[in-house]
Amino acid sequence: MSVAEKRIEFGSDKTGDQQKALRESGSMDRGFLEMARNVYAHLNDEISKKIFEAKIMYASTGDVGYITGIESKYRNLNSDMQVYVEKLKKGSHCLIYGAGVAGHYLAGRFKRFGVTVDAFIDPDESKGPVDEQTGIKVITEKDLSENKAVYGDKTFVISYSKKPAADEVRKRLIEEIGIDGKNICSGVFDWRNNQGQYFDFFEAKENEVFVDCGCFDGATCFNFAGWCGHKGFDHIYSFEADPVNYEKSKAALEPLGKCELFPYGTSDVNKKVYFAADAFETSCIISKEEAEKRNFKGVEEIETVALDEVLAGKRITFIKMDIEGAEYEALIGARKLIMENRPRMAISVYHKFEDFVTLANLVLEMHPDYRIAFRHYGFDELETIMYVE
């Protein structure tokens, strides 16, 4: 199994066992329910309550329909996302352009909520006639042109992440094959609102100091700077453990200034851990046993730090964490900073099924008067962000 596929399987084996037991029992553990009630009592807007209720039902049943069925008015969707929501409903059919890693990932996501992928379209004829990994038919643009009557009215999803490449494919599909542009969704990242995510709930204040846990490619730091606008910001502390992503971010962030980038993961204490590095946003901390069991590739040992140690005495106003399931430990490692600074936070709460309750409960233990809100940016169960203020 490649690391990129990891996101389809949430959390550790222990977490998976807990989730399975929870669903089979048909009831919630009393302690979990008490935490959930406590969190719910700290939600003071309708959107957060609707999202919370849907996630409770998803956690207890495993039915992603509770998430995909959330009304659009309760989800923070950009226009590209809305296209997916409208066109890729349960029972619909689509074709994915690109039979690579991104195409496989999308096929896996679509399958989980009842969308059938009729075929991959790929210019590499050696990938056909059937994709070895998924068993889905692979056709070329020539095949598509010759069978336009069969495929022409389907939805086409271009899995290429780089806009120029996606735009070129879109142009060929429209001009050379005659596909209606309304039926084409361009770009693998269109399914997530990258610009607004983490920043659309708060308004920037003067002299913000940002901590970015899970820097990936540095884009979030630039989004933070843009969010601050004319008010500017005092400093950014950014953390990225994936060696390839770290080097990319180092080059990307240099022009930004006032930004320190650390080559570490974040956790409860300073320690060495195993890390599945795939040079993508899915790089994650993982146990050696789990990596061997799931045959993950690119596993290496890295250092993690506790924010309380590396940022001791620093003034912090805003913490963002999107670190593939390591958020709980990272928050514990930032307890002193959070207690002293009471920063606003944007925390991903979808990597493990219980995170939307346990992470919220943890920050409320640090500051019982924190205000909690949830916003959802995905067309499935991914990309739920907890905002803390």
N, C-alpha and C positions, 0 to 999 in steps of 0.2 A: 504494500500500500504506500502510495506517495504521501508526502507531508501535506500537499495541497488538498488531498481528499479528507484530511483530518477534520475539517470543519463540519463534515456531515455527521461525525460521531462526537458528541459533546462530552467534555470532561474526561475524567479518569475512569478506569474499570470500576473502581469503588463507587463513583458517582452513578455510573450506568446501572450497577446492581441496585443501588438505592432507588433509582428512578423506576426500574422494572418492578421492584418489590412494592413501591408506592402504587403503581398502576394496578398490579395484580390484587392488592388488598382492597382497592376501591375506596380507601379512606386515607386522610392525611395524618401523619404523625402529630400527636398533641403539641409537642414543642414547636414543630414547624408552623402549625396553625396559630399558636399564640404569637409567634414572631410575625406571621402574616397579618394578624389583626392589629398588632402594634404599628406595623408599617402603614397599613391602610388608614389608620387613624391620623397619620401625618400627611396624607394626601389631601390637598385642598383644591384640586381642580378636576373637572369632569373627565378630561382626556386621560389623566393619570389613572383615574379609577377604572375607566373602561379598559385600558391596556392591562392594568393589574389583574382585573377579573378574567380577561382572556388568557393571560399567562398562567393563572391558577388552574384554569380548566385544561390548558395544554399540558401543564406539568402533571396533572392527575390522570389524564386520559391518553396522552400521546397523540391526540388528534390535532394536527397542525391547522385544521379548518377553523379552530377557535381564533387563531392568529390571522390567517388569511381572510377570515370573515369580518374582521374589524372594519367598520365603516371608514371610508376615506377621510371623513372629516375628523376622525380621531387619530389619523396617521400623518406624519410629516413627510409627505411625498413630493418630490420635484416632478416636473412635467414628464421627464423620461420614465420615471418610476410609474407614473400613472398609466402610461402606455402599456407597460407590462401588466399592471393590475387589471386593466380593462380587457386586454387581448389573451392573457394566459390564465384563464380561469380553469377550475377543475373540469376535466372532460374535453378540453381543447387540444388542438394539434399544432405542432410547429416544426420547423427545420432550423438547425443550428449551423451557421457558417463557421467552419473551423473545427477540426477533429483533434485538437491539441488539448493541453491541460485545462485551459479555460473552458473549452467546449465540453469536455468531460465533466467538469465541475457543474456547469449549468445543467447538463443533462441529469446529473444526480439530484440537483435541487428541484428541477421540474418534476421528476418522477415522484418525489416525496409528496407533492400536493396535487397529483392527478393529471398532469399535463403529459401528453404523449409526444415524444420526439420521433417523427416519422423518418428522419434521415439527417446525417451530417452532410454538409457540402464542403468539399475540400479539393483544392487544385492538385494535390498530391495523389495521383492514381494508385500509388502503392498502399495507401491506407484502406483501400476498398477490397472487395465489395462490401465487407462487413467489418466494423470496428472491433478489434480483438478484445478490448477492455469492456465495452458496454453491450456488444452484440447488436448495435444499431447499424442500419444500412448506411453506406458512404457513397455519395454520388459526386460527380464533377459538375461544373457549370454547364458543360455540354449536355450531360444527362438531364440536368434541370431544364434546359432549353427545349430538349426533345420531348420532355414529359411535363411541359408547362400546364397541360390540362389537368394533370393529376395533382401537382403541387402548387400551382400558381396562386390559389386563393388562401393558402395557409399563411401563418405568421412566420416571418423569417427573423431569427435572432443572430446578429453578427457578434461573435465572441471575442473579436480582436480588441485589446484594451487601448491601443494607440489610435487616436482619432484620425490621423491621415490615412492609415491603413483601412480603418473601418469605413471612412468616407469613400475611399476608392472602390471598395467592395460594393457599397451601397449604390454608387454611381453605375457600376457594371450591371448590377441586378436590375436597375431601372431602365437604363438606356439600351443595353445589349440583349437582355432577356425579356424585358417587358413586365417586370414585377411592379405592382402598385406600391409606391413609396409609403403609403399609409400602413402597409402590412409589414414594414421593416423596422426592427428595433436595433439600433446601432450601438455597439460597444459593450463589453462585458461589465463595465463599471456603471452602466446606466441604471442598474437596479439599486443603487444606493445614492443617497443625497450627500455626497462627499463635502460639499461646501458648507451647508448649514449644520450638519451633524457636529455635535459638541458645543456649538456656539449660538444656536438660534433661540435658546431659552433665556439667556442672560443678556444684560446690557453691560458693555465695558465700562469700567471705572478708571479713574486716573491712576497711573503708576502700577499697572498690573504686573505681576510676576508669575510666570507660567511654568508648570512642571508637566512635561509631556512624557508619559510612560508608554512606550511602544511607538517610537518615532516613525518607523517604517521608511518612508522616502523623504521625510521632511515637510510634506505638504501641509500637515496639520499646524506646524509652526507658522507657516506663511498665512494660513487661514486665521490663526490667532492674531498675527500682526495686522491683517486686514480688518479683523473684528475690532481691534483697538482703534483703528482709524487715526484721526487727527489727534486723539488723546495720547497716542504713542504707548510705549510700554517700557518698563525698567529692565527686565531680564527674562531669559528663557533658559530652563534647565531641561535637557532632553536626553532620553535613555533609549538605546537601541542595541540589542545583544547580537543580532544576526550580523556576521562579519561583512557580508556583501551589502546589506542594507545600510550598515554603519558607514561604509566608505561612500556610498551614494549620498547619504544624508550629509556627511561631512562636506562634500563638494557643494551640495545644493544649499546648505545653510550658511556657508561662508559669507555671501553678500548680505545676509540679513543683519548680521552684527548683533551684539549683546546676547549671544546665544552660546551656551556651553553644551557640548554633546559628549555623553559618556558611553563607553562601549560595554555596558552592563545591563543585565536584566534587573528587575526590582522584585524584592521579596520581603519576608519578615525579618531576616538577618543576613549579614554578609556570609555567603557560602558559595560552594561550587555545586552546580546541578547539571544534569544532562539536558541538552537543548536540541530540538529538531529544527535545523536551519534550512530553509528552502528558498531564501532570497525573495520571499513574497511576504504578504501581510499575515500569513498563517504560521510563521515561525513561532515555536512555543516551547516552554519548559515541559519536560516529560521524564518519567522514570525510565531507568535503563531496562527494567523488566517489561514495561509497557511497550517501549520502542522495539524490543526484540520480539515480543508477542505479535505486534501489529506490522512488523517488518518495515518500520519507518526507515527512510534513507536520510543521510546528511546529519546524523546525530553526533554531537560533540559535547565536550564539557565547557561550560562557561562560568563566569562569576556573576553572582547577583549581589545587590547591595540593598540595605534598608535605607529608605529616604531619610529616616531620622539620623542616620550616621553620616551620609555623604552631604546632606544639606543642613546639618546641625547649625542652628543659630541664624539661618537665612529667613528672610521675610518671604512668605508665599501667599498669593491671593487666589490662585486657580490651579487645580490639579485635574489632569485628564488621564484616564487609564483605559487602554484597550489592549490587553496583553494575554489574550487567548486562554482565559481561565485561571490566570495567576493573580487576579485582582484582590481576592480575599487576603492572601498572604502579604501582598504589597501594601494594602491598607493597614494591616497590623504593623508593618515595618515603618509606617508613616504616622503612627498614633500620636507621638509627641508633637510633630509638626502640625497635625490637624488640631490637636488640643490647644496649642499655643496660638496658631494663626487663624483658625476657623475659616479655612479657604472655601470658596465655592468649588464644586467638583462636577465633572462629567465622567461617569463610570459606565463601561459596558457591562450589561447584566444578562447576557444571552449565551455565554460560552458553556455554562453549566446550568442545568435546569432549575436549580434552587437559588441561583445568584440574585434574582430580583427580590428575594426575601432576605437571604442571609447577609448580602452586602448592605442593603438598606438598614437592616437591624444593627449591623456592626457600626455604621456611622452614627446611628442614633444613640448607641451606647457612649460614643465619644462626646456628642453634643445632643442631648435630648430635644433641644428646641430647633434642630435642623429642620428645614422644610424639604420634603422629598417630592420629586415629580418624575414622571416617565414620559418619554417620547419614543415612537417607533418609526424607523426609517426603512424598513424592509418590506418586500412583498411576501416573505414567509416569516419564519420565527427569528431570523437573524436581525441584528442591528437595533436592539432596544437599548436606549441610553437612560441611565438614572442621573438626574440633575439634583444636586444637593446645594442648598443655600441657607 
